């Protein structure tokens, strides 16, 4: 066969993603009125459907119908009988040294595979070996009853006839043993036994490798290499078994009906193996990432990893379902279109949910606040308790919990107090108006000395007379407390204020306090005294 396991895998993945090749290729024709569109009753629109229909006809021993898959004249009864005989001979040759491409490799496009070296109306789908001579099985596209269909070419039939030199004898066309679904039971048993033997052997080897690695690794649960092999080897052994089965099944002397049928549905096993491998790999990677994030106390990232894990698994299952349905010949084009329309409707109805999910990704990627940070969001001030998939919870100073949707949270201005590298120490020291100029200068020097003498005050601290106010001389202090912890900054602030007050008190410099002086004129003062003297006489 002219294909390899790598090419088969690529074609299989292509089938999973774009299972409806005929629908895509027929898009220009779909613009025509529906009444003018006719389909071939034998399903010969694509190379894949042609070979599938031919195999079904051969399995049912309906050689008159099988003859219609050959580009042979059938205008008279004699020609129709000859064509049916050619179809029967074709089956015998495939059973005894011939092969056809598996279902997933066959082109599902109405135009065939255009990247090969054949003419645009030809498609190679297999080969037949006669006396060590390999004859390619070619399909040709032509018109039949006004329709463009694919059939086994006259060139292939002529080359087979020239190689055999005669029609096959009747005894060569007899089947041996009990026939099930168009093929001898022993052929089915031989193919199934081959598959079980290959997979069982590879499964045993993978289990031994995992057991050996478990003994060699000190901590299997925390070892990423071991987790990868433990998750990947069982499904990988199944996938390798599928490729080996494809290669060895071609060499077995079994009926083409049994071989082609099992190879077709073995494609389902390969899809299951790929999905199984993907699911286990996603689980292994997610568990490693979750364990690492939990050690770093990043619980919100764990939520995102869980969401991505579920999304990846759902996508794998959806694509595998599409591939399996396509293998059974079910057209999923309409279903995919319906899912697309339903997805648009769902997206329109869940805009806020999608907005919050996107906001969650933004919050986690940008990291404006972490769990335990003291922040201010709008008029909400408190400690972040949790950053979830949909919302962020903040514990306020009143011990209430405020829940903010992440879509709104990511769009707001967030002030994170926990991110400060130092704390501002900016008090205003108000001195009494009765303080003399000399004492005022001494007070400023005392404040500067206190700042300069404290080890937690960063360089560049200053104290200056900023304002002569209505009731005091205001000395403004501008400095930074060089600590990161809020509780530590409170203690340093208290220590500095006490030290300032103690030094000013020792120097005889008083602090200002709210006071007001009222002055009376001499006349007003006499009147006030007379009123006070008269009040006891009234009593």
LINQUILIN-V982945 format. One record per helix or strand of 2 or more residues. SS is the DSSP state (~ for helix, > for strand). FROM is the first residue (numbers start at 1). LEN is the number of residues. If there is no record, write none. Layout:
# LINQUILIN-V982945
ss=SS from=FROM len=LEN
ss=SS from=FROM len=LEN
This chain:
# LINQUILIN-V982945
ss=~ from=5 len=13
ss=~ from=21 len=5
ss=~ from=27 len=4
ss=~ from=34 len=3
ss=~ from=47 len=13
ss=~ from=63 len=5
ss=~ from=77 len=19
ss=> from=98 len=3
ss=> from=122 len=9
ss=> from=133 len=12
ss=> from=147 len=6
ss=~ from=154 len=11
ss=~ from=170 len=4
ss=> from=179 len=2
ss=> from=183 len=2
ss=~ from=185 len=32
ss=~ from=220 len=3
ss=~ from=224 len=26
ss=~ from=256 len=40
ss=~ from=299 len=29
ss=~ from=333 len=17
ss=~ from=351 len=16
ss=> from=374 len=4
ss=> from=380 len=8
ss=> from=391 len=6
ss=> from=401 len=5
ss=~ from=406 len=6
ss=> from=414 len=3
ss=~ from=417 len=3
ss=> from=423 len=3
ss=> from=428 len=4
ss=~ from=437 len=17
ss=> from=462 len=7
ss=> from=473 len=9
ss=~ from=486 len=21
ss=~ from=522 len=17
